[in-house]
Amino acid sequence: MTEIFAWFAVNFDLPILDWIAANLRCPFLDMVMPLITVLGDAGIFWIAVSVILLLIPKTRRAGLAMGIALLMGLVVCNLTLKPLCARIRPYDFYGQSMQLLVATPHDYSFPSGHTIASFEAATALALHHKKLGIPALILAGLIAFSRLYLYVHYPTDVIVSLGLGIAFAFISTWLAKKIAGKVTFIR
C-alpha cells in the first residue's frame, strides 16, 4: 500500500499541490482558506447542522440521514482507514519541514476526514432538501479544496473521500427512510 501511495504522490498528487501553491496562493486565500477548513474540523459544523435539523419536524429525516452518514464516516475513515493505510501527509513526503497556514495535523492523511464529513452531510441534506443542499454542497467543495490549498491532503485523499462521502450519504438516506417508517417521531 505504501508503494502505491508513494507512486500516486510523485506522479499525480504532489504536482497538483505544487501547481496550486505556485499559481493560486495569494494573501486573500491565505487568510480565507484556514477559516473555511475550520468548518470541517472534527465534523462539528455538520454535526451541529444535523442536530438542528433533528429538532425541526419537517427536517428530521434529513438530520437523521446526516447523523447516520457522519457516524459511518467516523467509523470507516477515522477509526479504520486512517490507521490502516497510515499515509503520511504531503508536507512530510520529502522529509522537509514546511510552513503551514494551519496547525500541523498529527494524524494520517488518507482519507480526508474533512472531505468525507462535508460531502456525506451535504449530500444527505441535498437528497432531502435541494434548496439547503446546494449551498451545503458548495461549502463542502470549498472545504475539500481548502485541504489541498493548505497542503495537508493529497488530491487522491480528497477524491476518494468525496466518493465515500457521497456513497455514505446515499446509504444513510436509505437507512433513515427505513427507520422513519418504524419511528413516528422521525416521519
TIVEX-90595 format. One record per residue (C-alpha): residue number from 1; chain; x, y, z. Coordinates in Angstrom, 3 decimals. Each point is the difference from the previous one (the first is absolute). Layout:
<pts>
{NUM 'A' {X Y Z}}
...
</pts>
This chain:
<pts>
{1 'A' {0.000 0.000 0.000}}
{2 'A' {2.860 2.366 0.835}}
{3 'A' {1.502 -0.417 -3.486}}
{4 'A' {-3.333 0.770 -1.651}}
{5 'A' {-0.439 3.153 2.084}}
{6 'A' {3.584 1.067 -0.760}}
{7 'A' {-0.495 -0.558 -3.741}}
{8 'A' {-3.182 2.100 -0.004}}
{9 'A' {1.679 2.686 2.101}}
{10 'A' {2.924 0.423 -2.391}}
{11 'A' {-1.870 -0.484 -3.284}}
{12 'A' {-3.334 1.648 0.711}}
{13 'A' {-0.553 1.612 3.386}}
{14 'A' {3.059 2.128 0.711}}
{15 'A' {0.090 1.599 -3.479}}
{16 'A' {-3.603 1.131 0.517}}
{17 'A' {0.691 1.301 3.517}}
{18 'A' {3.111 1.806 -1.231}}
{19 'A' {-2.001 1.535 -2.879}}
{20 'A' {-2.625 1.254 2.459}}
{21 'A' {2.724 1.453 2.233}}
{22 'A' {1.790 1.658 -2.936}}
{23 'A' {-3.052 1.345 -1.838}}
{24 'A' {-2.855 0.525 2.458}}
{25 'A' {1.691 1.031 3.246}}
{26 'A' {-0.703 3.623 0.872}}
{27 'A' {-0.408 2.023 3.212}}
{28 'A' {-3.809 -0.009 -0.243}}
{29 'A' {-0.278 -3.798 -0.339}}
{30 'A' {2.753 -0.466 2.587}}
{31 'A' {-2.373 1.761 2.397}}
{32 'A' {-3.293 -1.586 -1.169}}
{33 'A' {0.972 -3.659 -0.478}}
{34 'A' {0.953 -0.627 3.648}}
{35 'A' {-3.402 1.430 0.999}}
{36 'A' {-1.832 -2.234 -2.459}}
{37 'A' {1.902 -3.116 1.063}}
{38 'A' {-0.942 0.592 3.659}}
{39 'A' {-3.628 -0.661 -0.978}}
{40 'A' {1.031 -3.604 -0.664}}
{41 'A' {1.953 -0.500 3.237}}
{42 'A' {-1.243 -3.186 1.702}}
{43 'A' {-3.237 0.334 -1.979}}
{44 'A' {-1.283 2.378 2.703}}
{45 'A' {-1.749 2.360 -2.441}}
{46 'A' {-1.758 -2.884 -1.749}}
{47 'A' {-0.905 -1.662 3.301}}
{48 'A' {-1.548 3.283 1.185}}
{49 'A' {-2.030 0.302 -3.229}}
{50 'A' {-1.147 -3.605 0.394}}
{51 'A' {-1.135 0.610 3.588}}
{52 'A' {-1.865 3.180 -0.989}}
{53 'A' {-1.764 -1.864 -2.812}}
{54 'A' {-0.976 -2.780 2.410}}
{55 'A' {-1.734 2.589 2.186}}
{56 'A' {-2.235 1.265 -2.838}}
{57 'A' {-2.825 -2.404 -0.914}}
{58 'A' {0.159 0.756 -3.763}}
{59 'A' {3.736 -0.737 -0.177}}
{60 'A' {0.385 -2.894 2.452}}
{61 'A' {0.581 -2.626 -2.668}}
{62 'A' {2.765 2.120 -1.565}}
{63 'A' {1.586 0.508 3.414}}
{64 'A' {-0.180 -3.743 0.674}}
{65 'A' {1.565 -0.818 -3.385}}
{66 'A' {2.785 2.522 0.625}}
{67 'A' {0.641 -1.434 3.470}}
{68 'A' {0.148 -3.581 -1.262}}
{69 'A' {2.342 1.033 -2.825}}
{70 'A' {2.276 1.864 2.407}}
{71 'A' {0.209 -3.089 2.235}}
{72 'A' {0.810 -2.179 -3.005}}
{73 'A' {2.764 2.403 -1.020}}
{74 'A' {1.434 0.047 3.504}}
{75 'A' {0.166 -3.784 0.207}}
{76 'A' {1.239 -0.651 -3.543}}
{77 'A' {2.281 3.018 -0.403}}
{78 'A' {1.449 0.956 3.341}}
{79 'A' {-0.160 -3.262 1.905}}
{80 'A' {0.743 -2.450 -2.818}}
{81 'A' {1.609 1.353 -3.183}}
{82 'A' {2.277 2.697 1.454}}
{83 'A' {1.885 -2.348 2.361}}
{84 'A' {-0.151 -2.895 -2.464}}
{85 'A' {1.421 1.963 -2.959}}
{86 'A' {2.314 2.234 2.088}}
{87 'A' {0.693 2.393 -2.889}}
{88 'A' {2.344 2.814 0.952}}
{89 'A' {-1.107 3.571 -0.621}}
{90 'A' {1.224 1.783 -3.147}}
{91 'A' {2.000 2.559 1.964}}
{92 'A' {2.027 -2.930 1.426}}
{93 'A' {0.471 -1.901 -3.261}}
{94 'A' {3.533 1.158 -0.759}}
{95 'A' {0.970 0.204 3.655}}
{96 'A' {0.341 3.778 -0.165}}
{97 'A' {-1.663 2.316 2.441}}
{98 'A' {-2.583 2.229 -1.609}}
{99 'A' {-1.670 3.096 1.390}}
{100 'A' {-3.738 -0.667 0.095}}
{101 'A' {-2.816 2.532 0.307}}
{102 'A' {-1.792 -2.243 2.518}}
{103 'A' {1.048 -2.033 3.007}}
{104 'A' {1.865 -3.127 -1.059}}
{105 'A' {-2.364 -2.999 -0.045}}
{106 'A' {1.461 -2.920 1.946}}
{107 'A' {-2.051 -2.807 -1.479}}
{108 'A' {0.306 -1.718 -3.364}}
{109 'A' {-1.002 1.465 -3.333}}
{110 'A' {-2.196 -2.628 -1.655}}
{111 'A' {-2.922 0.476 -0.196}}
{112 'A' {-0.917 3.626 0.643}}
{113 'A' {-2.349 0.161 2.984}}
{114 'A' {-0.930 3.604 -0.833}}
{115 'A' {-1.028 -1.007 -3.521}}
{116 'A' {-1.858 -3.157 0.978}}
{117 'A' {-2.009 1.765 2.734}}
{118 'A' {-0.768 2.954 -2.243}}
{119 'A' {-1.184 -2.022 -2.989}}
{120 'A' {-1.953 -2.596 1.946}}
{121 'A' {-1.855 2.709 1.937}}
{122 'A' {-0.518 2.358 -2.952}}
{123 'A' {-1.110 -2.790 -2.333}}
{124 'A' {-2.422 -1.434 2.560}}
{125 'A' {-1.427 3.489 0.468}}
{126 'A' {-0.270 0.516 -3.777}}
{127 'A' {-1.819 -3.318 -0.400}}
{128 'A' {-2.691 1.265 2.389}}
{129 'A' {-0.051 3.760 -0.527}}
{130 'A' {1.441 1.268 -3.278}}
{131 'A' {-0.108 3.693 0.992}}
{132 'A' {2.050 -0.679 3.132}}
{133 'A' {2.142 -2.624 -1.683}}
{134 'A' {1.400 2.171 -2.781}}
{135 'A' {1.759 2.495 2.302}}
{136 'A' {1.084 -2.922 2.209}}
{137 'A' {1.594 -1.733 -3.008}}
{138 'A' {1.765 3.229 -0.979}}
{139 'A' {1.355 0.287 3.551}}
{140 'A' {1.056 -3.661 -0.088}}
{141 'A' {1.904 0.669 -3.221}}
{142 'A' {1.730 3.017 1.538}}
{143 'A' {0.973 -1.988 3.091}}
{144 'A' {1.399 -2.797 -2.189}}
{145 'A' {1.978 2.486 -2.107}}
{146 'A' {1.307 1.708 3.135}}
{147 'A' {1.679 -3.270 0.997}}
{148 'A' {1.962 0.073 -3.268}}
{149 'A' {0.723 3.713 0.164}}
{150 'A' {1.351 -0.388 3.526}}
{151 'A' {2.229 -2.911 -1.125}}
{152 'A' {-1.345 -2.355 2.666}}
{153 'A' {-1.602 -2.575 -2.353}}
{154 'A' {0.832 -1.550 -3.331}}
{155 'A' {-2.514 0.329 -2.868}}
{156 'A' {-0.529 -3.785 0.092}}
{157 'A' {-0.944 0.273 3.699}}
{158 'A' {-2.630 2.581 -0.887}}
{159 'A' {-1.318 -1.791 -3.109}}
{160 'A' {-0.462 -3.332 1.803}}
{161 'A' {-1.526 1.775 3.015}}
{162 'A' {-2.448 1.879 -2.206}}
{163 'A' {-1.157 -3.304 -1.498}}
{164 'A' {-0.271 -1.695 3.381}}
{165 'A' {-1.903 2.955 1.429}}
{166 'A' {-2.546 -0.066 -2.815}}
{167 'A' {-0.380 -3.785 0.293}}
{168 'A' {-0.521 0.241 3.771}}
{169 'A' {-2.628 2.710 -0.573}}
{170 'A' {-2.002 -2.259 -2.296}}
{171 'A' {0.277 -2.954 2.389}}
{172 'A' {-0.954 2.140 3.002}}
{173 'A' {-2.948 1.510 -1.876}}
{174 'A' {-1.265 -3.511 -0.718}}
{175 'A' {0.495 -0.972 3.669}}
{176 'A' {-1.727 3.188 1.212}}
{177 'A' {-2.996 -0.817 -2.194}}
{178 'A' {-0.166 -3.518 1.485}}
{179 'A' {0.277 1.366 3.551}}
{180 'A' {-2.560 2.739 -0.647}}
{181 'A' {-2.480 -2.663 -1.107}}
{182 'A' {0.264 -1.603 3.455}}
{183 'A' {0.419 3.055 2.256}}
{184 'A' {-2.867 2.498 -0.018}}
{185 'A' {2.202 2.738 1.509}}
{186 'A' {2.101 0.130 -3.200}}
{187 'A' {-2.771 0.015 -2.626}}
</pts>
